[in-house]
Amino acid sequence: MKSTVDERSSLASFWNDLPRNGKFLLSTVAVETLGTGLVLPFGFIYLHEVLRFTIETAGSLLAVPAVVGIAVVGPAGALIDRLGARRIILAGMTAQMLGNVMLAFSTTALEAALALGLLGAAAGVFWPGFNAMIGAVVPSDIRQRYFGINFTLVNLGIGIGGLLAGSIVDVHRPGTFMAIYLGNALSFLAPLAVLLGPLRHVSARIAVPVSERDGAPIKTSYLDILRDKAVLPVIALTFVSAFVGYAQMEAGFTAYARLVGEVSTRTIGYAFAANTATIVTLQLLVLQRIQGRRRTRVILVLATLWALSWLMTGLSGLFPGSLSAATLVICGSAVFALGETLLQPTIPAITNDLSPDHLRGRYNAVMAGAFQAAAITGPVLAGVMLGARFNVEFIALLILGCAVMAFIALAVERRIPDQANGITAPGAGAGAGAAELSPV
């Protein structure tokens, strides 16, 4: 039995099963996210230590992308279903490039806010857009593996970028920060070339089913989706996992490590490199271990790991500026990464297995909205609590959030069908064939 699972989960088997368009979609992930890695660990440092904004202002500015993102994610989901994911992703990439260039040359809080607003608009379409694209061109029986391997490549790019940026950025040389933001803008040229070239005929749009009574297209609103009792706990799970996880990594984690643990910018770079190394090394093994297991039970393990990660990060405040603090920060980031290898193959897969093909954009937009809501509250809360020196309370709140995440995961388990929970393999190719051949 074990050998069967290993063979089914192997990289070679996955690549062989992946359709041509899925291979192209996966091909530029590491290049694109290398640019993300250049800037991801240093947003707070750039705003607070280079541009000289206060801690509270920096935290609020880091919430701007989420505010804009949550405003555009609803219309973006509807446009994805109507026009296809490819067109919307292209618009998001254009906004991402322009926003990074603007942020590189920002000198005032208003200029930074405008640049971050463009980045937020891009973020508001990226998650539902790419997840809808994946759900459309990747067969459902290998979708969980795709999300896991995609996440490995994402973190490979982010880790290399973070390590590179950590070795060159210097708060006393603002030009080094300008360079990494311009580098992030350039990194989007590769995926743009793929979408405008090999994938130019893929729209990822599904025809809306018609009513058997009168032959008219069946209309579905966001309110209809929110009435689905299986969707509501998944939305809550997405919000809480984002709040205690990704919403804190750029703001709360970095701010706590710098202000309370008093570690160097190089240590922050090493922490993100350790994060990446853990994911790249263990993701395939994790995919083999969780294949065929309940995704909600996997999330329980994730919650435990993240609670341990935040505890380790919190303990760094007991040894400020020391080797012990640096070690705790780096190790805490690695433990957090192990949890991430459990998150990415689970919640996105649950979402896309619950979604009807023609509503994939809206379903992913709802989850993206929950993520953006957490990204709004997370950095603001981190800025306020750490600015007021509520350091212990901040870490305790995140650990409590991990416990809440575990509780919600059990509620999700009672609401969703076994197929969406990863127990029974859905039919191969569901939702992939028609969209893969659908022209723009």
Buried (B, 14 or more C-beta within 10 A) or exposed (E): EEEEBBEBBBEEBBEEBBBEBBEBBBBBBBBBBBBBBBBBBBBBBBBBBBBEBEBBBBBBBBBBBBBBBBBBBBEBBBBBBEBBBBBBBBBBBBBBBBBBBBBBEBEEBEBBBBBBBBBBBBBBBBBBBBBBBBBBBBBBBBBBBBBBBBBBBBBBBBBBBBBBBBEEBEBEEBEBBBBBBBBBBBBBBBBBEBBEEBBEEBBBBBEBEEEEEEEEEEEBEBEEBEEBEBBBBBBBBBBBBBBBBBBBBBBBBBBBBBBBBBBEBEBBBBBBBBBBBBBBBBBBEBBBBBBBBBBBBBBBBBBBBBBBBBBBBBBBBEBEEBEBBBBBBBBBBBBBBBBBBBBBBBBBBBBBBBBBBBBBBBBBBBBBBBBBBBBBBBBBBBBBBBBEEBBEEBBBBBBEBBBBBBEBBEBBBEBBEEBBBBEEBBEEBBBBEEBBEBEE
